[in-house]
Amino acid sequence: MSASLLPVIAVVLVSGLAVQLLAHRLKVPSVIFYLLIGVVLGPELLGLLTLDTFGDGLEIIVGISVAIIVFEGAFALQIDRIRGASTVSFRLVTVGALVMFLGTAAAVRFFEGASWEISLLIGALLVATGPTVITPILNVVRVRDHVATALETEGIVNDVTAAIVAVVIFETLLLDDLGVPATVLSFFQRFGVGVGAGVLATVTIYVLLHSDFVPERDVQASQFLVLAAAVGAFAAAEAVAAEAGIAAAATSGIILGNIDLKNREEIEQFTENATVIVLSFVFISLAALIDVDAILQLGVGAIAIVLTIMLVLRPLGALIATFGVERFTWPERLFIAGVGPRGIIPASVATLFAIELELAGNVEAGQLLVGTVFAVIIVTVAVEAGLARQIGDALGVSPMRTIIIGGGRVGRALATRLENRGEFVVLVESDADEIEAARSEGFTVYEGDGTDTQALRRAGIEDAKRFITATRDDDINLLACQLAITTFGIEAVYSQVNEPENVDAFRSIGVTAVDSPTATAVAIDDEIERPAITHWMNELGDSHDVQEVEVTSEEFTGKSIEELNSEIPDGCFIAIVSRDGENDVPSADRIIEHGDRLTFVGDTGAVRRAMNRFHPHD
């Protein structure tokens, strides 16, 4: 047995790691490749992986793998980040989950004629999205932090609740028919067992990490102890109640991820690497178990269920969750509505339930369960995960980043103005108090030194279009600017300069330097001499805007301002035309040439439409 398993495990692992590299290169979520490899290795084609390959050990392998994956996702969820999307996250895991649960159950009942017990079981399973599919998508589609946090929180919480609800429905309604009160009670019992086991495991590991048992610089011991929290919490909870282990792993991950730990960065890297390995292994293994015949037997009913989930229930839940939350733009709301693929939890639990149903003689119910669940997984992974980058690009939810070094008052004030105009701003700060202040205001903050290359990479400088330094130390500002220009090739670099005599040093390396004393003097003078326009400018991003854009559309070149008036949206006008460093207020007969830079002033919507007309995106 062990000899025959070795080549199978080797093929699965090597294939999974290979497609990780391919997915990274092609900028496509890796789960789509896992799905394809699983089908190729499964009984439908090569027959290398079958239901009997791992025997009775399949449930244990999947369980431990899911525990590690859920733990890693929960470990990365920072409470400060969740606050920035708390309303939307809460709605997604409550109202959104309820819409998906009941809506899916009703669809299965209507389109397939299934019993309510089976319908509710399928509805519960298909609530789960999970880090197995969400994390690969977010590695490819760089959305603003509050969007990523909402999706990650939904994935972690719904994985836990969906698995427990599914088990409870299966055992209390489908197998024993104990009724609704017993079902609800069983859910809270299992959830409580999971949380209790997670807390107990966390306390144990925390005490060990801060005792003499683990030397301060023993990184490897710290990494293995934290991983032991995931596996230990899962095993302890599972010994008491089925599927409580997922809640335990999630609880342990969230607590450990939000307390002070030694060697945190090394631990995070270790858990990420471990997750990559187990994710590839378990997803490929489960994908190999896809029963194509069971799916085909469902006929048009399966298509109707999938379309209902993707085009009705997911958008409805997402729009309810984001309703009235101004920070989420319409493209971001539509992205959440359009990206909700299903992952390992539905696949693993449905497979195990189908086996039990078939052993109990209810073959038809088992085929309906596994066929419906895998049909939804296949289509949502192929479309919503496979095309996630294209969906993000079409909606424009992946703006180039603006990196600001310094999360103090200047950095936060600037970040506020930029985000009000829809920019994706990332702050880099090393001071704990400034980090807390910035995160409490909802900003994306990376803890680190702005002059450290690795810290800048973690903040996403390779995706940045603009780099700004705003610390109170000119030496730090200058060094960070040099790194941005020479190492990362950022062209638009700006800096606050605290001492006027240092301005030339910044300008000599190509930095646009803003002298703080002079800027303050100019601001006071503006308040004295031109208060109306000053106040108007200070409120940019509310209902009005000023933007400069390069003319790239050939349609508008060679024409005068007077001729272009009909092409300029109502509510804005061209205030300045810049050419070869010269800035002029244009007359009606001024001819616009390709490459001119136009400054539009007016209502926010009109200014944006004008920018898109004169500088269309490819």
Secondary structure, DSSP 8 states (H G I E B T S, - for coil): -HHHHHHHHHHHHHHHHHHHHHHHHHT--THHHHHHHHHHHSTTTT-SS-TTSSGGGHHHHHHHHHHHHHHHHHHT--HHHHHTTHHHHHHIIIIIHHHHHHHHHHHHHHHH---HHHHHHHHHHTT---HHHHHHHHHHS---HHHHHHHHHHHHHHHHHHHHHHHHIIIIIIIS---HHHHHHHHHHHHHHHHHHHHHHHHHHHHHHTSTTS-TT-HHHHHHHHHHHHHHHHHHHHHHSTTHHHHHHHHHHHHHHTS--TTHHHHHHHHHHHHHHHHHHHHHHHHTT--HHHHHHHTHHHHHHHHHIIIIIHHHHHHHHHTT-TTS-HHHHHHHHH-----HHHHHHHHHHHHHHHHTT-HHHHHHHHHHHHHHHHHHIIIIITTHHHHHHHHT----EEEEE--SHHHHHHHHHHHHTT-EEEEEE--HHHHHHHHHTT-EEEES-TT-HHHHHHTTGGGEEEEEE--S-HHHHHHHHHHHHHTT---EEEEEESSGGGHHHHHHTT-EEEEHHHHHHHHHHHHHH-HHHHHHHHTTTSSEEEEEEE---GGGTTEEHHHHGGGS-TTEEEEEEEETTEEE---TT-EE-TT-EEEEEEEHHHHHHHHHHHS---
